[in-house]
Amino acid sequence: MNVTVDGMMIRFGGCSHHTYRMPSKPITEGYKVFALCDIGYTYSWVFASRSDSFAGLELQKHLTPTGSTVFQLASSLPYTSGFHFNIYMDNYFASQQLMIMLRDLGIGACGTAQVNGSAFPPDLEDKRKNIPWNEVCGGSADPGRKVLGLQWEDNRSVHFLSTIHKLEERVVSERK
């Protein structure tokens, strides 16, 4: 089953020290929550406050507060023998350490990654070069070969981290 983690705004225009103001977003002012969702349903969520950070968050040793939020949301998924979960996220959440911890929990993870931070593996630095349009390059992002780091050249370079892969797989697709 595929789920996603993302931030959501709940519109609120009153006076509160917990609200965020983001002029570039569709909802410019309100409460911010990080939610675990699938096809319009919200499984779980964590409230974020501008003054008090994250409410009820258990910080993980090797993760940022944002990464700890994703880990806590993933830990709330209903584990049964019939369900296997894959979590998709954007570069605001994705990091190599988070991907490893989710995989150790038995949850697949995939998401875009920032190359200027610690999210994208530094040992793939030599592979991050200009590659031809619509080509993919990458390799194992950690010694245990649990995380795959990829670069895809579109109108600009797009970087991914994934634990949902087999290292010998190659997907070829044509773009119109």
Secondary structure, DSSP 8 states (H G I E B T S, - for coil): -EEEEEEEEEE--S--TT-EE-TTSSS-EEEEEEEEEETTEEEEEEEEETTTEETT----TTS-HHHHHHHHHHHTS---TT---EEEE-TTT--HHHHHHHHHTT-EEEEE--SSSSSS-GGGGGG-S---TT-EEEEESSTTS--EEEEEESSSEEEEEESS--TT--------
